[in-house]
Structures are given as C-alpha cells and as structure tokens.
Amino acid sequence: MSSQVPAGLRYAKSHEWVRLEGDVATIGITDHAQHELTDVVFVELPAVGRQVAAGEACAVVESVKTASDIYSPISGEVVAVNSAVADNPALVNTAPYADGFFFKLKVANPAEVEALLSPEAYAAQIGA
C-alpha cells in the first residue's frame, strides 16, 4: 500500500510533517508513520508555551503495537495543541494530514523548515 505524501509540506526523516503558514507551523506524523504504527490508541501532547528544539522528543503516540516518541522537526514555541487528537487518537490514522495533526509551533528559525525533506525526497526515503 502506497503512503500519501502531500505536496506543500516538509518532512523529517523521523516521519513528522510540517505545514508552514506565516510564522506558525502545524506538525503531525505522516501517513507512512501511522501505517507503521497501526491503530493509534493514545496521544500525549506537549504543553502550550513549551519551547522545543529541532529533534527534541516532545510528544508520544501509542498504538496497539508500540509507543513512539514524536520529535519536533523544527525549533519554536508550542502555541496550540490538537485536543481532538488526544480525545480521539484514531484521527491520527484516519486523517494524519488534517484533523490528526499534533501541535502548532511559532517558528524560531524558518531556515529549519527549508532544511527538511521535500515531498519528493521523503517519498524516496519511504519507497513510495
């Protein structure tokens, strides 16, 4: 089964995606990652106001198979979390690029976004 890799996003090698809108980035895990995890049963989100560094573990996702850290692909301040995904973790499986996002960051360094993988490079990484 081929994973979706939407254009217009940037990707971390650790399977998080970033959608940049102005100086705010929305972050979630990729379709490929949710397929690997299978049924997501629990999501722990970072606290609003937390400062995170690129590559820092800042959230946790648990599935029926495993628990995995979620890493922030970029540095910034958490300005919003998706409480809907905490209440209904299955959103990560059904809509990883929409209602299943994890949190939003005020971007500290826009160059970090540009340094992430393009959709084409990410698709090549996962063999999509």
Secondary structure as a PSIPRED ss2 file (coil, helix, strand):
# PSIPRED VFORMAT (PSIPRED V4.0)

   1 M C   1.000  0.000  0.000
   2 S C   1.000  0.000  0.000
   3 S C   1.000  0.000  0.000
   4 Q C   1.000  0.000  0.000
   5 V C   1.000  0.000  0.000
   6 P C   1.000  0.000  0.000
   7 A C   1.000  0.000  0.000
   8 G C   1.000  0.000  0.000
   9 L C   1.000  0.000  0.000
  10 R E   0.000  0.000  1.000
  11 Y E   0.000  0.000  1.000
  12 A C   1.000  0.000  0.000
  13 K C   1.000  0.000  0.000
  14 S C   1.000  0.000  0.000
  15 H C   1.000  0.000  0.000
  16 E E   0.000  0.000  1.000
  17 W E   0.000  0.000  1.000
  18 V E   0.000  0.000  1.000
  19 R E   0.000  0.000  1.000
  20 L E   0.000  0.000  1.000
  21 E E   0.000  0.000  1.000
  22 G C   1.000  0.000  0.000
  23 D C   1.000  0.000  0.000
  24 V E   0.000  0.000  1.000
  25 A E   0.000  0.000  1.000
  26 T E   0.000  0.000  1.000
  27 I E   0.000  0.000  1.000
  28 G E   0.000  0.000  1.000
  29 I E   0.000  0.000  1.000
  30 T C   1.000  0.000  0.000
  31 D H   0.000  1.000  0.000
  32 H H   0.000  1.000  0.000
  33 A H   0.000  1.000  0.000
  34 Q H   0.000  1.000  0.000
  35 H H   0.000  1.000  0.000
  36 E H   0.000  1.000  0.000
  37 L H   0.000  1.000  0.000
  38 T C   1.000  0.000  0.000
  39 D C   1.000  0.000  0.000
  40 V E   0.000  0.000  1.000
  41 V E   0.000  0.000  1.000
  42 F E   0.000  0.000  1.000
  43 V E   0.000  0.000  1.000
  44 E E   0.000  0.000  1.000
  45 L C   1.000  0.000  0.000
  46 P C   1.000  0.000  0.000
  47 A C   1.000  0.000  0.000
  48 V C   1.000  0.000  0.000
  49 G C   1.000  0.000  0.000
  50 R C   1.000  0.000  0.000
  51 Q E   0.000  0.000  1.000
  52 V E   0.000  0.000  1.000
  53 A C   1.000  0.000  0.000
  54 A C   1.000  0.000  0.000
  55 G C   1.000  0.000  0.000
  56 E C   1.000  0.000  0.000
  57 A E   0.000  0.000  1.000
  58 C E   0.000  0.000  1.000
  59 A E   0.000  0.000  1.000
  60 V E   0.000  0.000  1.000
  61 V E   0.000  0.000  1.000
  62 E E   0.000  0.000  1.000
  63 S E   0.000  0.000  1.000
  64 V C   1.000  0.000  0.000
  65 K C   1.000  0.000  0.000
  66 T C   1.000  0.000  0.000
  67 A E   0.000  0.000  1.000
  68 S E   0.000  0.000  1.000
  69 D E   0.000  0.000  1.000
  70 I E   0.000  0.000  1.000
  71 Y E   0.000  0.000  1.000
  72 S C   1.000  0.000  0.000
  73 P C   1.000  0.000  0.000
  74 I C   1.000  0.000  0.000
  75 S C   1.000  0.000  0.000
  76 G E   0.000  0.000  1.000
  77 E E   0.000  0.000  1.000
  78 V E   0.000  0.000  1.000
  79 V E   0.000  0.000  1.000
  80 A E   0.000  0.000  1.000
  81 V E   0.000  0.000  1.000
  82 N C   1.000  0.000  0.000
  83 S H   0.000  1.000  0.000
  84 A H   0.000  1.000  0.000
  85 V H   0.000  1.000  0.000
  86 A H   0.000  1.000  0.000
  87 D H   0.000  1.000  0.000
  88 N C   1.000  0.000  0.000
  89 P C   1.000  0.000  0.000
  90 A C   1.000  0.000  0.000
  91 L H   0.000  1.000  0.000
  92 V H   0.000  1.000  0.000
  93 N H   0.000  1.000  0.000
  94 T H   0.000  1.000  0.000
  95 A C   1.000  0.000  0.000
  96 P C   1.000  0.000  0.000
  97 Y C   1.000  0.000  0.000
  98 A C   1.000  0.000  0.000
  99 D C   1.000  0.000  0.000
 100 G C   1.000  0.000  0.000
 101 F C   1.000  0.000  0.000
 102 F C   1.000  0.000  0.000
 103 F E   0.000  0.000  1.000
 104 K E   0.000  0.000  1.000
 105 L E   0.000  0.000  1.000
 106 K E   0.000  0.000  1.000
 107 V E   0.000  0.000  1.000
 108 A C   1.000  0.000  0.000
 109 N C   1.000  0.000  0.000
 110 P H   0.000  1.000  0.000
 111 A H   0.000  1.000  0.000
 112 E H   0.000  1.000  0.000
 113 V H   0.000  1.000  0.000
 114 E H   0.000  1.000  0.000
 115 A C   1.000  0.000  0.000
 116 L C   1.000  0.000  0.000
 117 L E   0.000  0.000  1.000
 118 S C   1.000  0.000  0.000
 119 P H   0.000  1.000  0.000
 120 E H   0.000  1.000  0.000
 121 A H   0.000  1.000  0.000
 122 Y H   0.000  1.000  0.000
 123 A H   0.000  1.000  0.000
 124 A H   0.000  1.000  0.000
 125 Q H   0.000  1.000  0.000
 126 I H   0.000  1.000  0.000
 127 G C   1.000  0.000  0.000
 128 A C   1.000  0.000  0.000
